[in-house]
Amino acid sequence: MACAAISDFALFFLASAGILLVNAVPTKRETSLSGMLGALDRLTAALETCWNYTAWNLIIQAEQAHRGKNPVWLPQLSRPPPDPKGHVHRPYLDETISLPCAVGSSQPNDVVWKHKGHQLPLNQTTGAVRHSRAHDNALILHNVTYAAWGKFECHQRCPNSGLGTFCLQAEHWVFPKPLPDVHEVYAQLMPEVTVPRYMPFAVTCQLDFPCGPNPAQHFIWRYRGMYLAWPPGHYLQQTACIEKDRQTLMIHTTYSEITGADGRLHCASTLTLHVPWPNHTGAKLACWARSDTTQQEWYILTTPVRFNGSLPFPV
């Protein structure tokens, strides 16, 4: 960060955020120009060690731009993970899409489509993955659901080979996106929390879409506007040095798969939180979720947390 980029607003912001910058501000003895420049250099170094101010400003702008709306787009500060080999499709739920396969024969029996390694029938008008076959053997997915998540493969009968030999012609990855509606993202709402003051509590956030191999990449937790937990390696981990109150909380998160009422496995995260602040009556707890771990598109589900009484046991 260049020295010129540190404005009076930045200094005020850091002071209000409670960041301790030892010897960053010039004393009475450092009234010379060189002393002021030295203090500014120390301030710059402290900023770079604690947090990227540009990144923080972008986060604030993203939150303000989407206040009260779903989804929130956090800034994409680093290159996203590469897409898997093949063509990638990110349709919204209930969309209809076509997966092409350039083959040399239009005979249906010469082409086989597979989903997650399982062969699909020519047409299927019922069930979770409804599809049909076009004249050119493209696969048409109708009213896409989360069940269409994963890899589709097109195989054609190999030339000059046995009748049962098929060669791979095309790969497609389908990652259905939820509509901007929490009911398409979460398997159920989080219950309201009312506990005695100073008592820890646990809340589970359960998703409605398939999870990747690392469930922790799908979740962010916030309490009273503070980021509590984030995906491993996410830049939000640097907010811990800005949000002073977070350092007084006891935070624990776990990730699991839960069998829902529909019989499917749902990715879930459970947050256990202990708030030791006196005279604190409660605040909003928010679970942020993303269906695509290569994107910074986050959906938000909130629930109120209320504390009552003075102690969890009689004095």
C-alpha positions as CSV (number, residue, x, y, z in Angstrom):
1,M,0.0,0.0,0.0
2,A,1.5,3.4,-1.0
3,C,1.8,6.0,1.7
4,A,-0.3,8.4,-0.3
5,A,-3.2,5.9,-0.1
6,I,-3.5,6.4,3.7
7,S,-6.1,9.1,4.2
8,D,-7.5,10.8,7.3
9,F,-10.5,8.6,6.9
10,A,-8.4,5.5,7.0
11,L,-6.8,6.7,10.3
12,F,-10.2,7.4,11.8
13,F,-11.5,4.1,10.6
14,L,-8.6,2.2,12.2
15,A,-8.9,4.1,15.5
16,S,-12.6,3.4,15.7
17,A,-12.0,-0.2,14.9
18,G,-9.8,-0.5,18.0
19,I,-6.5,-1.4,16.2
20,L,-3.5,-0.8,18.4
21,L,-0.6,0.7,16.4
22,V,2.3,1.0,18.8
23,N,4.4,4.1,18.0
24,A,2.6,4.7,14.7
25,V,1.6,8.3,15.4
26,P,4.3,10.9,15.8
27,T,5.0,12.2,19.3
28,K,5.9,15.8,20.2
29,R,9.6,14.9,19.5
30,E,8.8,13.8,16.0
31,T,7.7,17.1,14.7
32,S,10.2,17.2,11.8
33,L,9.3,16.1,8.3
34,S,11.5,13.1,8.6
35,G,9.9,12.1,11.9
36,M,6.4,12.4,10.4
37,L,7.5,10.3,7.4
38,G,9.0,7.7,9.7
39,A,5.7,7.5,11.7
40,L,3.8,7.2,8.4
41,D,6.0,4.3,7.3
42,R,5.4,2.5,10.6
43,L,1.7,3.0,10.1
44,T,1.9,1.6,6.6
45,A,3.8,-1.4,7.9
46,A,1.2,-2.0,10.6
47,L,-1.6,-1.8,8.1
48,E,0.0,-4.3,5.8
49,T,0.7,-6.7,8.7
50,C,-2.8,-6.5,10.1
51,W,-5.1,-6.0,7.1
52,N,-5.3,-5.0,3.5
53,Y,-7.3,-1.7,3.8
54,T,-8.3,-1.8,0.1
55,A,-9.8,-5.3,0.6
56,W,-11.7,-4.1,3.7
57,N,-13.1,-1.2,1.9
58,L,-14.3,-3.4,-1.0
59,I,-16.0,-5.7,1.5
60,I,-17.8,-2.8,3.1
61,Q,-18.9,-1.5,-0.3
62,A,-20.2,-5.0,-1.3
63,E,-22.2,-5.3,1.9
64,Q,-23.7,-1.8,1.5
65,A,-24.6,-2.5,-2.1
66,H,-26.5,-5.6,-1.2
67,R,-27.9,-4.6,2.2
68,G,-31.0,-6.6,2.8
69,K,-30.7,-8.5,-0.4
70,N,-29.7,-12.0,-1.5
71,P,-27.1,-12.8,-2.7
72,V,-24.1,-10.7,-1.5
73,W,-21.1,-10.7,-3.8
74,L,-17.9,-10.3,-1.8
75,P,-14.9,-9.1,-3.8
76,Q,-12.9,-11.8,-5.7
77,L,-9.5,-10.8,-4.4
78,S,-7.6,-13.9,-5.7
79,R,-7.9,-16.1,-8.7
80,P,-10.7,-18.6,-8.1
81,P,-10.0,-22.3,-8.3
82,P,-9.9,-23.6,-11.9
83,D,-13.0,-25.2,-13.3
84,P,-12.8,-28.9,-13.8
85,K,-11.9,-30.4,-17.2
86,G,-14.7,-30.1,-19.7
87,H,-17.6,-27.6,-20.2
88,V,-19.0,-26.0,-17.1
89,H,-22.7,-24.9,-16.8
90,R,-24.2,-23.0,-14.0
91,P,-27.9,-22.9,-14.7
92,Y,-30.5,-21.6,-12.2
93,L,-32.9,-24.0,-10.7
94,D,-35.8,-24.9,-13.0
95,E,-33.9,-23.8,-16.1
96,T,-33.7,-26.0,-19.2
97,I,-30.3,-26.4,-20.7
98,S,-28.7,-28.4,-23.6
99,L,-25.5,-30.4,-23.4
100,P,-24.1,-30.9,-26.9
101,C,-22.0,-33.8,-28.1
102,A,-20.3,-33.6,-31.5
103,V,-20.5,-37.2,-32.7
104,G,-20.2,-38.8,-36.1
105,S,-23.5,-40.7,-35.9
106,S,-27.1,-39.6,-35.2
107,Q,-28.2,-43.1,-34.3
108,P,-29.4,-43.1,-30.7
109,N,-28.0,-46.5,-30.0
110,D,-24.6,-45.3,-31.0
111,V,-24.5,-42.7,-28.2
112,V,-24.6,-43.2,-24.5
113,W,-24.9,-40.4,-21.9
114,K,-23.8,-40.9,-18.3
115,H,-24.3,-38.9,-15.1
116,K,-21.8,-39.5,-12.3
117,G,-20.8,-42.7,-14.1
118,H,-24.3,-44.1,-14.4
119,Q,-25.9,-44.6,-17.8
120,L,-29.0,-42.5,-18.5
121,P,-32.0,-43.8,-20.5
122,L,-32.8,-42.1,-23.8
123,N,-35.7,-40.1,-22.2
124,Q,-36.9,-39.6,-18.6
125,T,-39.9,-37.4,-17.9
126,T,-40.1,-38.1,-14.2
127,G,-37.7,-38.2,-11.3
128,A,-35.0,-35.9,-10.1
129,V,-33.1,-35.6,-13.4
130,R,-35.6,-35.1,-16.2
131,H,-34.1,-35.2,-19.6
132,S,-34.6,-36.0,-23.3
133,R,-32.4,-36.6,-26.3
134,A,-32.3,-34.2,-29.2
135,H,-32.0,-35.2,-32.9
136,D,-28.2,-34.6,-32.8
137,N,-28.0,-36.6,-29.6
138,A,-27.5,-33.5,-27.4
139,L,-28.8,-34.1,-23.9
140,I,-31.6,-31.7,-22.8
141,L,-32.0,-31.2,-19.1
142,H,-35.5,-30.1,-18.2
143,N,-36.3,-28.0,-15.1
144,V,-32.9,-28.5,-13.5
145,T,-32.8,-29.5,-9.9
146,Y,-29.9,-30.0,-7.4
147,A,-30.0,-33.7,-8.4
148,A,-28.4,-32.7,-11.7
149,W,-25.2,-31.6,-9.9
150,G,-22.1,-33.3,-11.2
151,K,-20.5,-34.6,-14.4
152,F,-22.3,-35.7,-17.5
153,E,-20.4,-37.7,-20.1
154,C,-21.2,-38.4,-23.8
155,H,-19.8,-41.7,-25.2
156,Q,-20.1,-42.9,-28.8
157,R,-19.6,-46.4,-30.1
158,C,-15.9,-46.6,-31.1
159,P,-15.2,-47.1,-34.8
160,N,-13.7,-50.4,-35.9
161,S,-14.3,-52.0,-32.4
162,G,-16.6,-54.4,-30.8
163,L,-20.2,-53.6,-30.3
164,G,-19.8,-53.0,-26.6
165,T,-16.9,-50.5,-26.8
166,F,-17.7,-46.8,-26.4
167,C,-15.3,-43.8,-26.6
168,L,-15.6,-40.6,-24.6
169,Q,-16.6,-37.6,-26.7
170,A,-17.6,-34.8,-24.3
171,E,-17.6,-33.9,-20.6
172,H,-20.0,-31.4,-19.0
173,W,-20.1,-30.3,-15.4
174,V,-23.4,-28.9,-14.2
175,F,-23.5,-26.8,-11.0
176,P,-27.1,-25.6,-10.5
177,K,-27.4,-22.2,-8.8
178,P,-30.1,-21.4,-6.3
179,L,-32.5,-18.6,-7.1
180,P,-32.2,-15.5,-4.8
181,D,-34.4,-17.2,-2.2
182,V,-33.3,-18.6,1.1
183,H,-35.7,-21.5,0.7
184,E,-33.7,-22.7,-2.3
185,V,-30.4,-22.5,-0.4
186,Y,-31.2,-23.8,3.1
187,A,-32.9,-27.1,4.0
188,Q,-34.6,-25.4,7.0
189,L,-34.6,-22.1,8.8
190,M,-32.4,-21.7,11.9
191,P,-34.4,-21.7,15.2
192,E,-34.5,-18.6,17.3
193,V,-32.2,-18.7,20.3
194,T,-33.0,-17.7,23.8
195,V,-30.5,-18.7,26.5
196,P,-29.4,-17.4,30.0
197,R,-26.7,-14.8,29.8
198,Y,-23.1,-16.0,29.7
199,M,-24.2,-19.5,28.6
200,P,-22.8,-20.9,25.4
201,F,-25.3,-22.0,22.7
202,A,-25.1,-24.0,19.5
203,V,-27.0,-23.4,16.1
204,T,-26.9,-25.6,13.0
205,C,-27.1,-24.2,9.5
206,Q,-28.3,-26.9,7.0
207,L,-28.0,-26.5,3.2
208,D,-30.2,-27.8,0.5
209,F,-27.6,-28.3,-2.2
210,P,-24.9,-30.9,-2.7
211,C,-21.6,-30.0,-1.0
212,G,-18.1,-30.2,-2.4
213,P,-15.4,-32.4,-0.8
214,N,-14.6,-29.7,1.7
215,P,-17.9,-28.6,3.4
216,A,-16.2,-25.8,5.3
217,Q,-15.7,-24.0,2.0
218,H,-19.5,-23.4,1.8
219,F,-20.0,-21.4,5.1
220,I,-19.4,-18.0,6.7
221,W,-20.8,-17.2,10.2
222,R,-21.4,-13.7,11.5
223,Y,-22.7,-12.4,14.8
224,R,-23.6,-8.8,15.5
225,G,-22.0,-7.9,12.2
226,M,-18.7,-9.5,13.0
227,Y,-17.2,-12.3,10.9
228,L,-16.8,-15.3,13.2
229,A,-15.8,-18.2,10.9
230,W,-14.9,-18.4,7.2
231,P,-13.7,-21.0,4.6
232,P,-10.1,-22.2,5.2
233,G,-7.6,-19.9,3.5
234,H,-10.3,-17.2,2.9
235,Y,-9.1,-13.6,3.1
236,L,-11.8,-12.9,5.8
237,Q,-9.4,-14.4,8.3
238,Q,-7.6,-11.1,8.4
239,T,-10.7,-9.3,9.8
240,A,-9.8,-10.9,13.2
241,C,-7.3,-8.1,13.8
242,I,-9.8,-5.4,13.1
243,E,-12.8,-6.6,15.1
244,K,-11.6,-6.3,18.6
245,D,-14.8,-7.7,20.2
246,R,-14.3,-11.0,18.3
247,Q,-11.2,-11.7,20.3
248,T,-13.2,-12.0,23.5
249,L,-15.6,-14.6,22.0
250,M,-15.3,-18.4,22.3
251,I,-16.0,-19.8,18.8
252,H,-16.2,-23.4,17.6
253,T,-17.4,-24.7,14.3
254,T,-18.0,-28.2,13.0
255,Y,-19.1,-29.5,9.6
256,S,-21.1,-32.7,8.9
257,E,-23.7,-34.3,6.6
258,I,-27.3,-34.6,8.0
259,T,-30.0,-36.8,6.5
260,G,-33.0,-34.5,5.9
261,A,-36.7,-35.2,5.8
262,D,-36.4,-35.9,2.0
263,G,-33.9,-38.7,2.7
264,R,-31.0,-36.8,1.1
265,L,-27.7,-35.9,2.8
266,H,-27.4,-32.2,3.5
267,C,-24.2,-30.4,4.2
268,A,-24.4,-28.6,7.6
269,S,-22.3,-26.5,9.9
270,T,-22.8,-26.1,13.6
271,L,-21.6,-23.0,15.4
272,T,-21.0,-23.0,19.2
273,L,-20.7,-19.5,20.6
274,H,-20.0,-18.2,24.1
275,V,-20.6,-14.4,24.5
276,P,-19.0,-13.2,27.8
277,W,-20.0,-9.5,27.4
278,P,-21.8,-8.0,30.4
279,N,-25.1,-6.2,29.8
280,H,-25.4,-7.8,26.3
281,T,-29.0,-8.8,25.5
282,G,-28.5,-10.4,22.1
283,A,-28.1,-9.7,18.4
284,K,-28.6,-11.3,15.0
285,L,-26.7,-14.5,14.0
286,A,-26.2,-15.0,10.3
287,C,-25.2,-18.1,8.3
288,W,-23.8,-17.3,4.9
289,A,-23.6,-20.0,2.3
290,R,-22.4,-20.4,-1.3
291,S,-23.3,-23.2,-3.6
292,D,-20.2,-22.7,-5.9
293,T,-16.9,-22.6,-4.0
294,T,-15.2,-21.0,-7.0
295,Q,-17.4,-17.9,-6.6
296,Q,-17.9,-15.2,-3.9
297,E,-21.7,-15.3,-4.2
298,W,-23.1,-15.7,-0.7
299,Y,-26.7,-16.2,0.5
300,I,-27.7,-15.1,4.0
301,L,-30.0,-16.7,6.6
302,T,-30.4,-14.9,10.0
303,T,-31.9,-15.7,13.3
304,P,-32.2,-13.6,16.5
305,V,-30.2,-14.5,19.6
306,R,-31.5,-13.3,23.0
307,F,-30.0,-13.5,26.4
308,N,-32.0,-13.3,29.6
309,G,-31.3,-13.2,33.3
310,S,-28.0,-12.3,34.9
311,L,-26.4,-15.7,35.5
312,P,-27.2,-19.2,34.3
313,F,-27.5,-20.4,37.9
314,P,-28.8,-19.0,41.2
315,V,-26.3,-17.0,43.3
